């Protein structure tokens, strides 16, 4: 699989779930992302959350969750927003620009399936400098607000306009 492969996203299906559960991040990223299997199961149980897979061609390369109750991410009402959680690219595919392309595909998917939503919101740990840079490169802006409820420490609330 080349890194020039088409990057697209789709809800996790039973056929894709084993490959999603096999995704891994580096040990130092785990506190920021959490356990993939937990996030997959938790998203499937929550009617206000979608478990999403990131594909490069037909290969599973990443995962994320969409939360339609944005207060899960923002801790306050944010009109027409969707929360992005547990975003990851497999450790063997990182550093190749797939994350930025996956965010673009995520935003296109949201605009197609949920045209009434206008903002994608996420929290990123203040110590996770690489992720902050990647999210900025993908069009997110730091809101200037911090969330202090994360188990790995304070997090920046970042926002990206849709459409």
N, C-alpha and C positions, 0 to 999 in steps of 0.2 A: 504494500500500500504506500503510495507516495503522499507527501504532505500537500500536494496540489489537488488532492481528491476533493470532490464536492463535500462541503460540510453542511449537514442539515440536522434537524432535530425532530423528534416525534415522541409521543407518549410511550412509556415503557410498556411492552406487551409481555405476556408470559413467555413467548419465544426469545425475547431479548433479555429477560431478567437474569438468567445465569451469567451472561457476559457482563451485565451491569454489576452484579455482585462480585465479579472477578477484578473490577477496577481497583487500583491502588494508588495512593499518594505517598510521597516521601514521609518518613517518620516525623520530621519537623513540621509538616503541613497538617498532619492528622488532627491536632487540637483545634485547628481552624475549620476543617471540613467535617470532621466526625466520621462515624462508621457508615459506609455506603449501604450495607444491608439494613441497618436500622433506619436510615433515611428513606430507603426504598419502601420498606414495610410501613413506616409511619405515614408516608405520603399516600400509599394505597388505601390506608384506613381513613384518611381525612378527606371528606367530600369537598373541602375548600382548598385542596392541594393536588397538583399533578406531578407525578414522577416522570421526568423527561430524560431521554437518552440523546447523546451527541454522537453522530455517525460521520465518519470520513469514508465516503462511498458506502460500503456495506459493513464496515468495521466499527464496532463500538469503541469510542475513544474517551467518552466522558458522560457525566451525569449532572443533573441539577433538579431542584424542586421549584415549582411555582406555587406561591400562596396567594389565594384570591381574597383573603382577609389580611390586607396589608399591615394591620396593626401587629401582626405576628413579627414583622420585620421593623416597622417604624415606631412601634409602641405608642402611636397616636394616629388618629384618623388622617389619611392622606387621600384626597379625592382622586378617583379613577386610577388608582395605583395597583400594581401587582408586586409582590415580594419575590425576590430571587434568593434561594438558600442552597447551601451544600454544593455549590458549583465546583466541579473538578474536571480536570483533564488527567488521564492516566499518567503516572510518573514516567512511563516509557515514551510518551508522546509530547511531553512538556517542552517549552522553549522553541517551538516551531511556528508560533503564531496561530495555533489552532484555537486557543481561548478567545482571542479577539474575533475570529471568524465565527466561532460558536455563539458569542454574544450577539453578533449581527443576525445570525440565523434564528436565535431565540427571539429577538425583537421582531423580525419578520413574521415568525410564527404567531406571536401575540397579536400583532396588527391584523393578521388574517383571521384568527379565531376569536379575538376579543377586541374588535375595533373601537369599543367604548373606553378602553383603558388607555391612559395617556402617559403614565410614568412607571418605570421599572425601578424598584428600590431594593437596596441590599445593605447589609452591614459587613464591614471588613475590619478585622482586628488591626489596631493601631501599630502593632509590631510587624505585621505582615506586609512589609514594604514592597515586595515583588508583586503581590496581588493588588495593592493600591495602584501601583504603576500600570499594571495590566488593565485594571478597570478604567483608569483614566484614558488609556489608549483606546479602549472600547467605547468611549463617549460618556462615561459616568463623571459626575461632578460631586465633589464633597459638599454636603449640605451645611457643614460647620457644626452639626450636632453630633454628640457622642451618645452611644448606648453603653451603659455600664453593667448590663445583666449577663453578659457572656461569660462562660466558664473559663475562657482563655484570656480574659481581660477586656478593657474598653475597646469599643469598635466605632469606626466612622460610619455614619449613615451617608451612603452615596446614592445619587439619583441619576437616571437617564431618561430623557424625554423620548416618547415613542411617536412615530408619525411625522 
